[in-house]
Amino acid sequence: MTKNVTSHTVHIVRFKENLRMRVFDLYGTLLGRAFQRLTASRLRLARGVLIAIGIALCSASPAGQATTSQTELTPFRYASFLTSQVEASCLFKIALRESNIRYNAINRSSGASGAWQFMNVKVRDLSPLEQVEWAIRYAETRYGTPCNAWEFWKRNYWW
């Protein structure tokens, strides 16, 4: 049964003959008139349920975004993704000795910069992930692998 009440359409749904009518507007929301005949305890319960639903809707993460399993892409994870975890470990051992893994480190005497102390001035403007790419490329070009570069560093204290 549908009635037109004060310029907005209301649908009255009767579930069983002796039960109260539930009144919904076009958008499916429960109108205040449906609460008029509720007892005080049921009204408190209904309000509590509506508040809980509202809180759940407000605190839910947007669609397509992970909540608990979302992990940050750290430079070490990025290096592990580009090479292997063993090679990334060797690469970061060099960075630990060169700059204590400080991506903004600058050597005052030589002018070398970044976590791996590159002589190229462009490294100062690179993000940590870009510095990882440079370090991997340099290690693979000059030494074959980051672990070979680490072996060279242990013998010579530079790379």
HELIX and SHEET records of a PDB file:
HELIX    1   1 GLY A   32  PHE A   35  5                                   4    
HELIX    2   2 ALA A   40  SER A   59  1                                  20    
HELIX    3   3 PRO A   75  LEU A   82  1                                   8    
HELIX    4   4 GLN A   85  SER A   99  1                                  15    
HELIX    5   5 VAL A  121  ASP A  125  5                                   5    
HELIX    6   6 PRO A  128  TYR A  143  1                                  16    
HELIX    7   7 PRO A  146  ASN A  156  1                                  11    
SHEET    1   A 3 THR A   2  VAL A   5  0                                        
SHEET    2   A 3 HIS A   8  VAL A  13 -1                                        
SHEET    3   A 3 ARG A  22  ASP A  25 -1                                        
END                                                                             
